[in-house]
Amino acid sequence: MTGGRQPISPDSDLVRRLVAKDEGAFLELVDRYHAGLLRFVTSFVRSPAAAEEVVQDTWKAFIEGIEHFEQRASLKTFLYRIAANRARTRAVRDHRTPTLSDLEHEGDEASPLIDRFGTAGNWLAPPTPWVAETADAILERKQAMEVLARAIEQLPEQQRAVVQLRDVEGLASDEVCEMLGISEVHQRVLLHRARTRLRAALEGHFSG
Amino acid sequence: MLSCREITELATAYTERALPFTERIRFWVHLSMCKHCRRYVKQLRLTIDATGQVMFPLPKPSPQTQAALLRTFQNWKKGPGKPPSP
């Protein structure tokens, strides 16, 4: 390697060290993924204590299964898959819905765009231009990113789970469907509703 | 001809490449003629990109959690077998 100092070990190095039972590697992975897993799991189990237990179980299952991890999927996928299984099992135990399969929970929620079209479906109030016209320009605006983070936290839990896995963690849609036990179409509906809301949140910020 | 409202409804299927071919063509045709919908789709993509960069507060696991995880790790490291001596 000629790339010089690399401050963050890639997951694959950490896995190799973990298989060799290196405690530092384990703690580094915990630092890297614990908070995200916790956020994800709260889409299934409501109490923070239960969520914490589920994530601890996830880590236990993770190290116990690490030797079977074949790196065909990413480490992140492997971890989130374990977490999703545990969280769904726990949800059943707590008499909550184990899958996100129940769209009725959210009903026909009003679209943020509801007032924006005329009777022919044409724009009455078209989208206004944003001061930040590139992703980088948005990133530089701390307030806009805070608005976005808050909007994600405020999504209904099913939508939040899908957005976290797809758009925050960057997992593929088929992986996400499998983890959440939902169909492609259902996943897309949730993603669509979520992204529509998030765009509206940014629009509100930029035009407000 | 798709309406603007329909464009916004199909936008995720479009960005997810889940539209059947003919629908995709109709979507393109509309976009080529409608700057408002072009802007809408662009903003939707920007939102997706920005979402991937959101930094959530990263609370470290609590000391209790850390301790519990370390115990789990050390038990695993010791490996199975050897029951605790009486």
Interface residues (C-beta under 8 A of the other chain):
Chain A: K21 E23 F26 L27 V30 D31 H34 A35 G36 R39 E52 Q56 W59 K60 I63 E64 L113 F117 A120 G121 N122 W123 P126 P127 P129 W130 A132 E133 T134 A135 I138 L139 A144 M145 L148 A149 I152 V163 D167 V168 G170 S173 E184 R188 L191 H192 R195 T196 L198 R199 L202 E203
Chain B: S3 C4 R5 E6 T8 E9 A11 T12 A13 E16 A18 H36 C37 R39 Y40 Q43 L44 L46 T47 I48 D49 A50 T51 G52 Q53 V54 M55 F56 P57 L58 P59 K60 P61 S62 T65 Q66 A68 L69 L70 T72 F73 Q74 W76 K77
